[in-house]
Each structure stands twice: as structure tokens, then as C-alpha cells.
């Protein structure tokens, strides 16, 4: 089902099938968008390991900070794109418990540290070479539902439940 199919279903459920409609298409599409977002907020979100603009993170030498897409809710795993080597995902609290600290030391990345700031993470230790991190994440939808014939990003078995 797409936004058009759900719009028809909503009109049927609301007994609003004759023009002039009580509820505008724009309002009902906004409700669909909000429902998809809320579904992702209440669950883990949309699993993703393949959307390059979300899951491929460029790491630059001499820097320990990397930007993350705001749509990322949870990083499940990380690995180097060049070697496939696993990079442990840890929190800032994990760093303290392990006695690790950001002291400017450079070397082979061992961990991706999350939880320090929104839409960003840090690599530890500081990267000594450029490479790409490949993430496996749960995320929010990348596009808003604003028009008819738009696909939903959540799995098909949940589409019916995006109604009011």
C-alpha cells in the first residue's frame, strides 16, 4: 500500500468519500507522515545497512569526530569499509568504565563512541588514515509523506496500522 491507498482507506473509515471532503488530502497525508514517524519512534525504526547517505561515514585522518544523519535512531554495528574489520560501538559511559579517554593519540580505530552529542559520534583513537565506516542502523523515514502515490518506508505489514 502507498499513500494513495491509505488515503482511500482513511476516507472510507471516516465516511468522508464525497466532495467537498471534511478532511483535506493535505491533512490526511500529514497524518500518515506523522503515523509513520511515530511508528518508528515507538519501535526500533527502519533497519538499514544499505542506504549510502545514511550508513557510509567518512573518517578523516587527525579527526575523532564524525557526523551522523539525524534520521539515525540506533547504531547496531559498525565496520571499516576498506577491511571489513569490526569497530565496536560504545557509549561515553563505556569509555570511562574501560579507562579509555580522548587524549589525542592516533592509531587504528577500535571504537565508535556514541552519546556525546546529537547527530555525531567520535572514533577512538583518533584516525591515522582516511577510511569509510559502514554502519548498520535503525532509522527514521528519510522522506516525508506529502503527496499521493508515495511509498511508505516501514514494512508492508504495518501500513494498515498507519491510519487514524
N, C-alpha and C positions, 0 to 999 in steps of 0.2 A: 504494500500500500504506500502511496505517496501523499503529499499534502492535499491534492485534489480529492483523492479517495476518502481521506479522513474528513475533509470539509463536507463532502456529501453525507457521510455518516453522522457528523455533528448536526447538520441541518435536519436530518431525519429524526435524530434523538430529541432535538429541541423543538420539533414540529414547526420549523421555520423554513418551509420549502417554497413559499410563494412570495414573489416580489410585491411590494417592497419588503425586503428582509428586516426582521427585528435586529438581527446581529449582522454587522458588516463582515465581508470577507476579510478585510484587514484585521479586524478584531479577532476573528476565529483563527486566522493564521498566526497572529501573535500569541494566542492561547496555545496553539500547537507547539510553537517555538519554546514557550515557557515550560510546557509539559515535558518536552524532550530534555531541556536543561535540568529541570527538577528531577527527572528520572535519573540522569547522570549524577546529580549531586547526592541523591539518596542511595545510589548503588555505587559500585566502583567506577562506573563510567564506561566508555567505549575502549575495548582493548585495542592496542595499536603497536605494531613493530615495523610498519612498512611505509608510513607517510613521511617522506624525507624531510619536509619542512618542520615536522614535529620531533622526529626521533633521531635525526642526524645532527649532532652538536660538534661544531668546530672548536678544537682546543688549540690555543696558540702558545708558542714557547715563551717562558718567562711570566706567564699569567696563570693565576689559580682560579680565576672567575670565568664562568660560562653562563650565557643567557639561556633561559628556558621559555618555551611558549607558555603564555598564560592559560592555555587550554589544558595543560598537563595537571592532572589531579594527583597522580601517584606514579613514581618511577619504580617499576617492578624489578628491573635488571639493567645492567649496563655492560658493554664490552667494547674493546677497541675495534674500530672498523678495519684497521690495517692487519692486525694479527689475530683477531678473534679472542684475545685474552680477556677473561672476565675482569671487570672492575667492580669492586664491592660498593654497594650503595649503603651509606651510613648516615646517621644524623649527627648534628653538632654535639649532642649528648654522648653518643658513641665515641666520638673523638676524645672527649675528656676522660671517659672510663678507660680508654686504651692508652692514655698518656700521649696521644698524638697532638701536635699543635702546628699551627701555621707559622713557621719560623723562617720562611723564605728558601728553605732547602729545595733543590731541584732534583728530579730523578724520574724513574718510571712510575707512572700513575698507579696507585694501589686502590684509591677510593674516590668515589664521587660523594661529596658531603652535601646533604640537603637540610633544609630547615633554618638556615641562617637569614635568608631574606626571600621575599616573594619573587617568583619568576627568575630565579638564579640559583646556581649551585657553585661549589668550589671543588677543584680537583686537588688531591693530596698525594704526594707532594707536588710542588709547582712543576708544571710540564717543562721538560727539557727539549721537546721536539713537537712539531705540529702533527696532529692526527685528528681523526674523527671518532667521537664516541657514538655508538649505536645503542639507543635506549629501547626498552620495552616498557610501555606505559599504559595507564588508564587515563582517558582524557574526556573533556567535554566536546560537544559538536564543534566543528570548525566553521560552519556556516549557519546563519540564522534562517529560519523558515519565514519568508516574507512574501512568497508568491505561490501560485498553484504549480503543480507538476514538479515540485521539489522532493527529492528522496529524503527519507529520514536516515540518520546515521546509526541509531540504535537498531538492534536486531529486529527482524520482522515479527517475531513472536510477541513483541511489546507494542507494536504500532496501535493496535486496537485500544490499548490502555492509555493512550495519549489523549483520549477525548476528555471532555469536561468532567 
